[in-house]
């Protein structure tokens, strides 16, 4: 056992060494730093000196004797205590200095696609794009990327988490050595505060690189929606990086430095560092979830919900401790708020379709903007089928009054068998749309245009359903066949209302007469028949060339169907009676159109000519 005199000499030497590096009293200490790049041997000597002084303090405390050299204390308690305070201040400065030297923001836009080497003593550089591309490939385990320096950073994966060595192993050793001595001396709080201050600045710099802005909930809710949309896209990408890389790596660093030094040191250090940034990150999603719930926000809400749902297991993995669970609770609550917002938006969308009561008919009987909006919206909804299947749990009633007006008929709803609540909800919206279109069709004064309008719009609904496998699967072929039947019925009703009268003017009935001086044909009746045909056809051409069938295939099929009825009937009528007109006076007044003229004219139908010219003039 060492003699008290030897111990006393060691403590005095330790005190002397500590005071030598007191920056408040030594020029050498101010100009030459032993932490973060100084003399390794001098650093080790300094740490041993701190240990000697701390053991002396512990010995004095145990013996309860404040006399110099008594009880194995080995030094004047006042001087020892002063040396300890000087050492703690120096260690705190050294701790800060090492952190600052080795703290750099993530360089997310640089590319390191599994490079065999990386710069020594620098942060591992990764690209956000690479992170996203490789998420599916990640499996639990460990690996490493060696570099040309002395450190080999770990590259671990838990679910999608990627923990990166933020600081070289040599620096971590020094930081842990300092932290251990500060904790022993009762300076844990000061150590954590220094750590959190430096590391938060690095997180803030990373946030700026990721485009995360410091905005209050009020600031976010005052932004225009088109601005918010781009910010939401950026946030989704950034949140993945923040949780899976930045926060996870910060947690790992806290564990590397503080784990085992006290019961909660590493967790306290982690929360002191990331609680503010994590709250700032999730406040954005929180503001979106409680913002005004209009239909155009649905899909970005769903994107946010999906992104948060995808992140929650990783949030739980990173913030699983008792002191950090508030971050997980916040994320779960935001996910719940987003789910409720989605349900309310879908309900509001249904009500908006029902309440759309514009009284101005669309020109030319073309597709109504409401039809385009609703079907495009529903198609986008079907793209989120898997998400919405979990969120939509309510089923609409089997009948619904279109308005509070008791004269409004009930809407019949298809059988709900084997359909999910989401499918029933979308189907119900289409039923409401159909009823709304029926009402709008009555705004046209021309029966033919009424049927053309319904034909166009039902055909559009059918094509949208056929074009989306997800929507078609949910709605079902039975209802699709019903819509196709309605479309064909409206197309036939259009042709009957327009062309029955025109074709009727080409009939033989009433034209034949008998008598010795007669040719067997009433020329007066024949002239009237030609005049009637000309007037009806020209009126049809004049109006229906301005009508619009926007789908090229449907437009062509409709023209062919008209020609197949009109041309044979006109050619036959012309063949039977043309000579009777040509033998009389002014035949050109009655036979105004050749077969080719009719073909050309019909090919001009449904082009919306006057409407197009009007828009060109504007």
C-alpha positions, 0 to 999 in steps of 0.5 A: 500500500502506498504511504500517505506521503506518496499519495499526497505528492501524487495529488499535489502533482495532479493539482499542479498539472490541472492548474497548468491547463487552466485557461483563465490563468495560463497563456499556454492553456489558451494557446495550446489545446490538449483536447481535439488534436493535441498531444495524446500523451499529454491528454492521457496525463491530464485525464489521469490527473483528474482521476487522482484528484477525484479519488482524493475527493472520494477518500476525503468524503468517505473518511469524513476528515478534512485535515490535510493528509489524514485518512488517505485523502492526500491533499488539502480538500479546499485545494482539491475541490478548486482543482476539481472545479478547474478540471471540470471547466476544462473538461467541459471546454474540451468536450465542446471542442471535440464535438465541434471539430467532428460535427458536420451536417449531412451532405444529402445531395452527394453520391456515395453508392457503396463506395469502398472508401470514404474520407477519414474523420468525416460524416458518412455521406449519403444521398436521399435518393439512394435511401429511398431506392434501397429501403426495400432491400434493407434487412436486419444485420450489420455491415461496414464500409471501410475507409482510408483512415483509421475508423470503420463506420458501422452501417446497421439496419433495423427495419429501414433504420440506418445508423451512421457513425457521426463521429470517428471512434477515437473522438468518441473514446475521448468524449466518453472519457471526459463524460465519465469523469464529469458524471463522476464529479456530478457534472452530468447536467452540464455535460449533456447541455454542452452536448445537446447545444452542439448536436442540435446545431448540426441537426438544424443545419441538416434540416435546412439542407432537407428543406425543413423550415421553422414554421408555426402551425399558424404559419403553415395553415396560412400558406396557399394550398399549391405552396403547401403541396410542394412542402408536403412532398418535401416533408415526406422525403425529409421525414424519412431521412430525419427518423431513419438516419438523423435521429437514429444516428443521434441516438446511437451517438448518445449511447456510444458516449453516455451508455452505462455512465448513469441509469438514464444518461444516454436517454437524457442526452438523446432527448435533450438533443432531438426533442425540439427538432422532432417536435418541429418536424412533426408539427408540420404534419400536425398542422396539415392534419387539422387544417381546413378539410377540402376535397383537393387536400385528400390525396396529399393527406393520404400521402402524409398518412401513408408516409407516417404509417410507414415511419411509425415502426421506425419512430417507435424503434428510435423513441421507445424509452419512457422519456422519449415516448412523447414523440411517438405519442405525437406521431400516433396522434397525428396519424389518427388526425389524418385518418379522421381528416380523410374520412371527413373529406370523403364525406364532404366530397360526397355532399359536394357532388350532391349539392352541385346544382349549377343551372347553366347547361354545358355547350354542345352537350359535352362532358360536364366539368362535374363528371370529369372532376368526380371520375378523375377524383374517384380514379385517384381515390382507387389508387389509394385503395389499400390505405383507404380500405383500412380507413373507410368503415361506414357504409352508405344507406341503400337509398338517399334523398337527393335533396330536402325537397320531398318531390325528389325521388329516392336514388336506388343503390346497387346490392352491397353484396361482396363489396368493401365499405370503400367500394360502396362509398365510391359506388354511392358517389357515382350513383349521386353523380348519375342522378345529378346529371339526369337533373342537368340533362333537363336544362336542354330544350332539345330532346336530342341534345338531352340524350347526347349529353347523357350519352357523353357523360355516361360513356365518360364514366364507363371509360374511366371505370374500364381504364382503372383495374382497381376501380373496376374491381371495386365497383364490379362488372354488374354495375359497369354493365348497367352503365353500358346499357344506359349509355347504349340506351341514350345513344339510341334515344338520341338517334331516334329523336333526331333521325326518325323524322328525317328518315320518315320524310323519305318514305313512299307512303302518300306519293303514289297516285293512279289515273290515265294521265298520271305517272303514278307519282304525285309530283306535288307531294314529292316536292314537299317530301324533298323540301321537308327532308332538306329542311330537317337535314339542314337544321340537324347539320346546322345545330349538330355540327356545333354539338360535341362528342369529345371521344374520337371513337364514340364520335366516329361510331355515332357518325357511322351509325347515322350514315348506315341508316341515312345513306341507304334510305336517301340513295333508294329514295333518290333512285326511285324519284329523282327522274320525276323531279328532274323532268319538272321545273327547277329540280335544283330547288328540291334535290339539293344534296347528293349522296356524297354531300350527305356523307360529307355533312354527317362527317362534320357532326359533333365537332363543336365547330361554332364553339371552337370558332368562338373560343378562337375569336376570344 
